[in-house]
């Protein structure tokens, strides 16, 4: 089963770094799928970017690619 929501965090006290990165898939009104990305400092409002995709497969591929990139940069899966 492919997740439709991904929550990541990166905490490094030595660098005063407390970041989050969220991604979720949402259907749009025109039959496509939007990948909604939000990121920022934990405890504050983040920036939001919406990527429009023509289908679910393209959105899932983009989300998995971004997740792999963030995991390489030190992010971890956030516990809910």
Buried (B, 14 or more C-beta within 10 A) or exposed (E): EEEBEBBBBBBEEEEEEBBBBBBBBEEEEEEBBBBBBBBBEEEEEBEEEEBEBEEBEBBBEBBBEBBEEBEEEEBEEBEE
